Amino acid sequence: MKQIDPIRPWFDAAEDLGEYIGIRFGRLARGADEPEWFFLPHTDYDGIGGLAHLLRERGAHLPRLAQIKHPAPSSWLSLVAALPKLVRPLRRVKWAPLEGPTQLSTNQNPPAAVAWHVFGEAATMQIKRVCRKKGYTVNSFLLKHLTKAIRPSLADESSFVPWMLPVNLRGKVRRNSDVENHSSYVTVNVQSYETVKDIHANIYSALSRGEHWANWFSYRAGLLLTHGIRKFLIKTERCTSQWNIGGFSNLGDWDSEKKLDHPSCAGPWLFCPPAMCFQKMGAGCVTFQNRLSLTLQAYPALTTNSKVPRGWMQNWVKEIEMDLVSVLSDSVAMPWAAAS
């Protein structure tokens, strides 16, 4: 029986509004200074599905993609419990004036303001080791330092910073293909005083409440809406459960045993979710063959100047490095790869 995708209609509506809905992927070939970028439409893929598609095109054997691990049950009751949050007034966070120029979004061109960074294997292992030692996820660790990195670009640097975090539902949601949209999301508001452990606890509290299922069933209920209503909700920035400054997505670990040895599969690989009118920056992470990559992009109406996300990236890497040095018993030189 053909499964109906409840997410695709939202990206169809966004594209009709002039939003660029391509998911950004990149591959840094051996000896290259810049990645080769690829874009796959979010109507047809989510992040995990898109990367799997690109690797399979290059001969990779990926019989089973990552599955959801959190035990929260799938239930429409989670949507009922979340209704008070859905009807709250939007709480927006203002950006400070950023170095320009800016331009209107177009559904034909990806954001021009992009930055990326790739960690070496040793640095990636240090990050994982520190997170295991401290009892939190790499996701929480990266989000804490990303939030601190962008604070100088906010009108109020002490403000809470709201993020949308996709949640992979493979294993509990069925689609016609394993590369199609299987993602819901949770939201988290990062306060300036919160530690990585605080952020980790907040993310897992949202998962335990079933917020990802509430949002998934909200998408399902959204199939009853007209195309015009979806466009209105996107345009007025009311298409998610809260207003978010951006989407932060981590595709996890891929091929840690380095079995994908075809030259066209060789990494590092990079990834970034779209930046759109209702969340004006995208932040993506993926660990491929034991090398963690970070990618940022800014919505064109925010800035088209890559100096802005490059500044965020420099701050992000600096915050990560400082935290590692403070936790590790002895300071170890960090083997960074080239970045842009």
Secondary structure as GFF3:
##gff-version 3
##sequence-region A 1 340
A	DSSP	alpha_helix	8	16	.	.	.	ID=ss1
A	DSSP	beta_strand	22	27	.	.	.	ID=ss2
A	DSSP	beta_strand	36	41	.	.	.	ID=ss3
A	DSSP	alpha_helix	47	57	.	.	.	ID=ss4
A	DSSP	alpha_helix	77	86	.	.	.	ID=ss5
A	DSSP	beta_strand	114	119	.	.	.	ID=ss6
A	DSSP	alpha_helix	121	134	.	.	.	ID=ss7
A	DSSP	alpha_helix	138	150	.	.	.	ID=ss8
A	DSSP	three_ten_helix	151	153	.	.	.	ID=ss9
A	DSSP	beta_strand	161	168	.	.	.	ID=ss10
A	DSSP	beta_strand	183	190	.	.	.	ID=ss11
A	DSSP	alpha_helix	196	208	.	.	.	ID=ss12
A	DSSP	alpha_helix	211	221	.	.	.	ID=ss13
A	DSSP	three_ten_helix	222	224	.	.	.	ID=ss14
A	DSSP	alpha_helix	227	235	.	.	.	ID=ss15
A	DSSP	beta_strand	246	254	.	.	.	ID=ss16
A	DSSP	beta_strand	269	272	.	.	.	ID=ss17
A	DSSP	beta_strand	281	288	.	.	.	ID=ss18
A	DSSP	beta_strand	291	298	.	.	.	ID=ss19
A	DSSP	alpha_helix	307	327	.	.	.	ID=ss20
A	DSSP	beta_strand	336	339	.	.	.	ID=ss21
###
